[in-house]
Amino acid sequence: MPRLHTPRMVCRAPVAADTGRLLEYRMRNRDHLEPWEPWHDASYYSREAVARSIAHAMAAARLEQGYPFCIFSPDETEIWGSFTFANIVRGVFQACHLGYGLAADKQGQGLMHEALEAGLEWAFAGLGLHRIMANYMPANVRSGALLQRLGFEREGYARDYLKIAGRWQDHVLTARIAPSAGISVGV
């Protein structure tokens, strides 16, 4: 797993030593993130659940099925958010899904844009992905604007796509294709 450095943050996979920081992030942002995430029972907000999620994320990375990143403050003492390249499919598809979230007190500062620019560059160049898909609920206007600024294009609309906050929610489907896509090399 790489360590991505940007002018204002470090993005890297969480490790066991980050359990306390990740639990604190979840607790601090529970109300803020709840409307945009799958429903979580109370155990999700426990040290044991956080440790399990870190272990599962690292196993997914070892199997090249997904790559989780936490967005850390420059000194890596605080988690500001996260993003994950998940559901990686190789073969003729070379694609994945992107999910992300940012702390309530870090909104509107361009931090997620900065983190995802670094992450997308790594995913296209480092993983050799061709397509990265990111979907958002229509009510999440900020997420839609972020994806558009990052070069994602709308590809469709899916009714009852994911069960978020305890009920099935429609989603706008977007994707970004690798920068070199569409460039043909003469033979």
Secondary structure as the mmCIF struct_conf table of DSSP 4:
data_model
#
loop_
_struct_conf.conf_type_id
_struct_conf.id
_struct_conf.beg_label_comp_id
_struct_conf.beg_label_asym_id
_struct_conf.beg_label_seq_id
_struct_conf.end_label_comp_id
_struct_conf.end_label_asym_id
_struct_conf.end_label_seq_id
STRN STRN1 LEU A 4 THR A 6
TURN_TY1_P TURN_TY1_P1 PRO A 7 ARG A 8
STRN STRN2 MET A 9 ARG A 12
HELX_RH_3T_P HELX_RH_3T_P1 ALA A 16 ASP A 18
HELX_RH_AL_P HELX_RH_AL_P1 THR A 19 ARG A 28
TURN_TY1_P TURN_TY1_P2 ASN A 29 ASN A 29
HELX_RH_AL_P HELX_RH_AL_P2 ARG A 30 LEU A 33
HELX_RH_3T_P HELX_RH_3T_P2 GLU A 34 TRP A 36
BEND BEND1 GLU A 37 GLU A 37
HELX_RH_3T_P HELX_RH_3T_P3 ALA A 42 TYR A 45
BEND BEND2 SER A 46 SER A 46
HELX_RH_AL_P HELX_RH_AL_P3 ARG A 47 ARG A 62
TURN_TY1_P TURN_TY1_P3 LEU A 63 GLU A 64
BEND BEND3 GLN A 65 GLN A 65
STRN STRN3 TYR A 67 PHE A 72
TURN_TY1_P TURN_TY1_P4 PRO A 74 ASP A 75
BEND BEND4 GLU A 76 GLU A 78
STRN STRN4 ILE A 79 VAL A 89
TURN_TY1_P TURN_TY1_P5 GLY A 91 PHE A 93
STRN STRN5 ALA A 95 LEU A 102
HELX_RH_3T_P HELX_RH_3T_P4 ALA A 104 LYS A 106
TURN_TY1_P TURN_TY1_P6 GLN A 107 GLY A 108
BEND BEND5 GLN A 109 GLY A 110
HELX_RH_AL_P HELX_RH_AL_P4 LEU A 111 GLY A 126
BEND BEND6 LEU A 127 LEU A 127
BEND BEND7 HIS A 130 HIS A 130
STRN STRN6 ARG A 131 TYR A 136
TURN_TY1_P TURN_TY1_P7 PRO A 138 ALA A 139
HELX_RH_AL_P HELX_RH_AL_P5 VAL A 141 ARG A 149
TURN_TY1_P TURN_TY1_P8 LEU A 150 GLY A 151
STRN STRN7 GLU A 153 ILE A 164
TURN_TY1_P TURN_TY1_P9 ALA A 165 GLY A 166
STRN STRN8 ARG A 167 ILE A 177
TURN_TY1_P TURN_TY1_P10 PRO A 179 GLY A 182
#
